[in-house]
Amino acid sequence: MSLLSKNIISGNHGKVFGTNAKDQKDLERIKNKVLSFRGLKDFKINSKVSPREFIVYSSELVKV
């Protein structure tokens, strides 16, 4: 395991996660819950791929 596989690092890199959620309401719930963690600053959804992917950006090192 490396620093990148176990953490979300700060900056423009972000960390990609996958989800089977398709409903916009479910994706909003995921976004709100994820952004409630300390150190996370942005969340983007890529709905062009299946399963859906979301990218989480942080302002500091955050353990996954």
C-alpha positions in Angstrom: 0.0 0.0 0.0 1.2 3.5 -0.7 0.4 7.0 0.5 -1.9 7.6 -2.5 -3.9 4.4 -2.1 -4.8 4.9 1.5 -5.3 8.7 1.6 -6.8 11.7 -0.2 -4.0 14.2 -0.7 -4.5 17.9 -0.9 -4.3 19.8 -4.2 -5.8 19.2 -7.6 -5.3 15.4 -7.7 -8.4 14.3 -5.8 -9.4 10.6 -5.3 -11.8 8.7 -7.5 -14.5 6.5 -6.0 -17.2 4.5 -7.7 -20.9 4.1 -6.8 -23.9 2.3 -8.2 -26.2 5.1 -7.2 -28.0 6.6 -10.2 -30.7 8.8 -8.7 -29.8 12.4 -8.3 -31.2 12.4 -4.8 -29.0 9.6 -3.8 -25.9 11.3 -5.3 -26.7 14.5 -3.4 -26.9 12.5 -0.1 -23.5 11.0 -0.8 -22.1 14.4 -1.6 -23.5 15.9 1.6 -22.2 13.1 3.8 -18.7 13.1 2.2 -18.3 16.8 2.5 -19.2 16.7 6.2 -15.7 15.1 6.9 -13.1 17.5 8.0 -10.5 18.5 5.4 -12.6 17.7 2.3 -13.4 20.8 0.2 -14.9 19.7 -3.2 -16.9 16.8 -4.7 -17.5 16.2 -8.4 -19.7 13.6 -10.0 -18.8 11.9 -13.4 -22.1 10.6 -14.6 -20.8 9.8 -18.1 -19.4 6.5 -16.9 -21.1 3.4 -15.4 -20.9 2.8 -12.5 -20.9 6.5 -11.5 -17.7 8.0 -10.3 -17.1 10.8 -7.9 -13.9 12.7 -7.2 -13.2 14.1 -3.8 -10.7 16.9 -3.3 -9.2 17.9 0.1 -7.4 20.8 1.7 -5.2 18.5 3.8 -4.2 14.8 3.9 -7.3 12.7 4.8 -7.2 9.0 5.5 -9.7 6.8 3.6 
